Amino acid sequence: MTRIASTNMNRSGFTFSSRHLWAALFLRLSRQTSRVLAQNITLAIGIKVVFFALALSGHATLWIAVFADMGASLLVVFNGLRLLRFKGH
């Protein structure tokens, strides 16, 4: 242990190692990922339910449902890409 780390540990009783800081960063990233995943699942299922109901009532054609599904796929991908901007602070 270096002299500085030893001095800090004597003063505070414990120190954070870089391993602990990385673990905290990954913990925040995993929580953010879980939130985005839940958003994506809700969005995708919600759009499918809406267009299934519209198709059953005769207000949506197959092509409209295909375009809606493609749009939902793009929204899910772009929502997931927000995780690339994660800074951790």
Sequence and secondary structure as in RCSB ss.txt:
>XXXX:A:sequence
MTRIASTNMNRSGFTFSSRHLWAALFLRLSRQTSRVLAQNITLAIGIKVVFFALALSGHATLWIAVFADMGASLL
VVFNGLRLLRFKGH
>XXXX:A:secstr
  HHHHHHHHHHS    HHHHHHHHHHHHHHHHHHHHHHHHHHHHHHHHHHHHHHHHT   HHHHHHHHHHHHHH
HHHHHHGGGG    
